[in-house]
Amino acid sequence: MEKEKDIAERLRTKMDNTALGRHHRVVQGDANEEVVRFCRQMDDFDRALVLLDPFATEVSWSTVQALADTRKCDVLILFPTMPIRRMLKRYDNPEDARFKDHFTRIYGDDSWRSLYQPRQQMSMFDDEPEYETERGAERLVSVYRDRLNQVFADSISQSLTNKNNSRLFEFIVAWGDPKGAGVGKRIASWIIQHEEPFRVYQGGRG
Ligand SMILES: C[S@@+](CC[C@H](N)C(=O)[O-])C[C@H]1O[C@@H](n2cnc3c(N)ncnc32)[C@H](O)[C@@H]1O
């Protein structure tokens, strides 16, 4: 699925020239709508492996939730750690946050508010923000992972960093069907354990 018409056309031409022949379809449209439509159309015995590969914060929680609700989709998500870190001011109040609507769209609820903790050192001035966010990105990823684990059977993830060790994206694999999650996680863990550095987070609704 691709939103931009010219990119979708180029992708279609490229796919037509691969060995996949006619066993593919490029859908031009907004993935946040098309994925939900795709989920609704899945039959009982359909299964899907879905890669969500945004530039930044384009993936809405409603899309992720629709995939989880099918219990028929395994999903690879590139979660935009660095773009979200940049959208969070170090000192702010959650209700004043410039990107609060974006955060609610990405996280699907108000859980992102816990990224703001009361300031360790209060400012001398009354009109200063009362909250601060962490310097790193640990929490903004773990809050999202907790959200995923409420709706998927299980998940695992690995941080993708730049040469300065700053976290750019979190590569997350989430399993919708509890029956496939166990073996899927073993395979994904093996791959991750042979790729350093990595970060494994346990959890899931089982
Ligand atoms: C990081 S690129 C994907 C690259 C692709 N996976 C590849 O390996 O070549 C992100 C793509 O998502 C498209 N895009 C952005 N927002 C979208 C949306 N809401 N629905 C569908 N496609 C979108 C952009 O036009 C861009 O081509």
The ligand as an SDF file (V2000), in Angstrom:
LIG
                    3D

 27 29  0  0  0  0  0  0  0  0999 V2000
    9.9760    4.4380    4.4970 C   0  0  0  0  0  0  0  0  0  0  0  0
    9.0620    4.5010    2.9980 S   0  0  0  0  0  0  0  0  0  0  0  0
    8.7470    2.8190    2.6250 C   0  0  0  0  0  0  0  0  0  0  0  0
    9.8640    2.2270    1.8750 C   0  0  0  0  0  0  0  0  0  0  0  0
    9.5860    0.8230    1.3740 C   0  0  0  0  0  0  0  0  0  0  0  0
    9.2000   -0.0660    2.4480 N   0  0  0  0  0  0  0  0  0  0  0  0
   10.8230    0.2940    0.6820 C   0  0  0  0  0  0  0  0  0  0  0  0
   11.5220   -0.5470    1.2720 O   0  0  0  0  0  0  0  0  0  0  0  0
   11.1050    0.7690   -0.4110 O   0  0  0  0  0  0  0  0  0  0  0  0
    7.5160    5.0720    3.4950 C   0  0  0  0  0  0  0  0  0  0  0  0
    6.5060    5.1590    2.3470 C   0  0  0  0  0  0  0  0  0  0  0  0
    5.2120    5.3100    2.9330 O   0  0  0  0  0  0  0  0  0  0  0  0
    4.4600    6.1840    2.1130 C   0  0  0  0  0  0  0  0  0  0  0  0
    3.3780    6.6710    2.9980 N   0  0  0  0  0  0  0  0  0  0  0  0
    3.4320    7.6730    3.9000 C   0  0  0  0  0  0  0  0  0  0  0  0
    2.2540    7.8020    4.5410 N   0  0  0  0  0  0  0  0  0  0  0  0
    1.4400    6.8370    4.0370 C   0  0  0  0  0  0  0  0  0  0  0  0
    0.1000    6.4560    4.2810 C   0  0  0  0  0  0  0  0  0  0  0  0
   -0.6490    7.0690    5.2110 N   0  0  0  0  0  0  0  0  0  0  0  0
   -0.4100    5.4370    3.5610 N   0  0  0  0  0  0  0  0  0  0  0  0
    0.3260    4.7800    2.6420 C   0  0  0  0  0  0  0  0  0  0  0  0
    1.6120    5.1010    2.3470 N   0  0  0  0  0  0  0  0  0  0  0  0
    2.1600    6.1250    3.0380 C   0  0  0  0  0  0  0  0  0  0  0  0
    5.4340    7.2110    1.6400 C   0  0  0  0  0  0  0  0  0  0  0  0
    4.9800    7.8250    0.4480 O   0  0  0  0  0  0  0  0  0  0  0  0
    6.6860    6.3420    1.4200 C   0  0  0  0  0  0  0  0  0  0  0  0
    6.7730    5.8940    0.0930 O   0  0  0  0  0  0  0  0  0  0  0  0
  1  2  1  0
  2  3  1  0
  2 10  1  0
  3  4  1  0
  4  5  1  0
  5  6  1  0
  5  7  1  0
  7  8  2  0
  7  9  1  0
 10 11  1  0
 11 12  1  0
 11 26  1  0
 12 13  1  0
 13 14  1  0
 13 24  1  0
 14 15  1  0
 14 23  1  0
 15 16  2  0
 16 17  1  0
 17 18  1  0
 17 23  2  0
 18 19  1  0
 18 20  2  0
 20 21  1  0
 21 22  2  0
 22 23  1  0
 24 25  1  0
 24 26  1  0
 26 27  1  0
M  CHG  2   2   1   9  -1
M  END
$$$$
